[in-house]
Amino acid sequence: MKNKYSLSSKLILITFLIGIVNLFFYDYESTQEFVVLILILIMRYVLFILIKRRFEWSKYLLVLIILRGIHRLFIVFSAVDASQVTKINLILQLVLSIMAFALLFIFPKMKEWMNDRRKYFSPNTVTNPQH
């Protein structure tokens, strides 16, 4: 897949835009919580740039954002007064982040694994019985 970096970076950009929308729908209990959300938004934008520029270590930041999304989902879903829009946006962010990770790292590994299996189990493979 030639455009996996472009597609993944666009998915992360969409999660960044969803995060901006969440700024207006979630009722922040403290300034600290608001600052953390801004830092996560900055991280999402930096991740967008890193993936677009094909930095290999962007996967670690992506995993961190996915884990943060899972954590945030539990916090928001346990809050009784959380907006439905916020809940839907958080689920969407998590799904898009996981899709970006899968496009960049899981699907290429699966493709590589399948190609290796085809080579190994191919009927065209000639084995030398003398070895």
Secondary structure as the mmCIF struct_conf table of DSSP 4:
data_model
#
loop_
_struct_conf.conf_type_id
_struct_conf.id
_struct_conf.beg_label_comp_id
_struct_conf.beg_label_asym_id
_struct_conf.beg_label_seq_id
_struct_conf.end_label_comp_id
_struct_conf.end_label_asym_id
_struct_conf.end_label_seq_id
TURN_TY1_P TURN_TY1_P1 LYS A 2 ASN A 3
HELX_RH_AL_P HELX_RH_AL_P1 LYS A 4 PHE A 25
BEND BEND1 TYR A 26 TYR A 26
BEND BEND2 GLU A 29 SER A 30
HELX_RH_AL_P HELX_RH_AL_P2 THR A 31 LYS A 52
TURN_TY1_P TURN_TY1_P2 ARG A 53 ARG A 54
TURN_TY1_P TURN_TY1_P3 GLU A 56 TRP A 57
HELX_RH_AL_P HELX_RH_AL_P3 SER A 58 SER A 78
TURN_TY1_P TURN_TY1_P4 VAL A 80 ASP A 81
HELX_RH_AL_P HELX_RH_AL_P4 GLN A 84 PHE A 101
HELX_RH_PI_P HELX_RH_PI_P1 ALA A 102 ILE A 106
HELX_RH_AL_P HELX_RH_AL_P5 PHE A 107 PHE A 121
TURN_TY1_P TURN_TY1_P5 PRO A 123 ASN A 124
TURN_TY1_P TURN_TY1_P6 PRO A 129 GLN A 130
#
